[in-house]
């Protein structure tokens, strides 16, 4: 049976930092609030939008309004302001030659599909699990298990690649293998607290998985 490789998106495959910052700026300005600094926003990437706005000081009863304002703007500018990270396309092409691929992200699944179609990559993925597809986002195991429920898989040959400890903890909770990458929003020091294997980018991660798969045979 083929290995399964599940990819996080932001910081792992794509860089949508500009679009994210722009979305938060518009959301805060829409309601007359002070816009958090870029660093404050980037430090929260990987969490759900709801949790990000809460951490950035929005009252709980108003979070849904801010999330809606963010999404309405993000959907317009996301394709224009999102790029592939170095080596991401090559990584996905190489991974597709020996594994079944999926996406497990805390981004809205609808927008994730649009982005991946725009970038010419969606056809490589057999499943995409976004925020609206689960009750419990990463680091809970639910997103990974939901993806695997839609795929033929061997848990012992399943991998999650991500750029934050939430990705890694989700993999641990789902009892699958994992590789952390330093191309995204967590520092090496942060990732060393949760991952036993860390690479600089997703292409190096795929090469590691491919080598591991060859060792299984």
Secondary structure as GFF3:
##gff-version 3
##sequence-region A 1 217
A	DSSP	beta_strand	3	7	.	.	.	ID=ss1
A	DSSP	beta_strand	14	15	.	.	.	ID=ss2
A	DSSP	alpha_helix	17	30	.	.	.	ID=ss3
A	DSSP	alpha_helix	38	42	.	.	.	ID=ss4
A	DSSP	alpha_helix	49	55	.	.	.	ID=ss5
A	DSSP	three_ten_helix	60	62	.	.	.	ID=ss6
A	DSSP	alpha_helix	63	77	.	.	.	ID=ss7
A	DSSP	beta_strand	83	84	.	.	.	ID=ss8
A	DSSP	alpha_helix	88	96	.	.	.	ID=ss9
A	DSSP	beta_strand	99	104	.	.	.	ID=ss10
A	DSSP	alpha_helix	109	118	.	.	.	ID=ss11
A	DSSP	three_ten_helix	122	124	.	.	.	ID=ss12
A	DSSP	beta_strand	125	129	.	.	.	ID=ss13
A	DSSP	three_ten_helix	131	133	.	.	.	ID=ss14
A	DSSP	alpha_helix	142	148	.	.	.	ID=ss15
A	DSSP	three_ten_helix	155	157	.	.	.	ID=ss16
A	DSSP	beta_strand	158	162	.	.	.	ID=ss17
A	DSSP	alpha_helix	165	174	.	.	.	ID=ss18
A	DSSP	beta_strand	177	181	.	.	.	ID=ss19
A	DSSP	alpha_helix	188	192	.	.	.	ID=ss20
A	DSSP	beta_strand	198	199	.	.	.	ID=ss21
A	DSSP	alpha_helix	202	216	.	.	.	ID=ss22
###
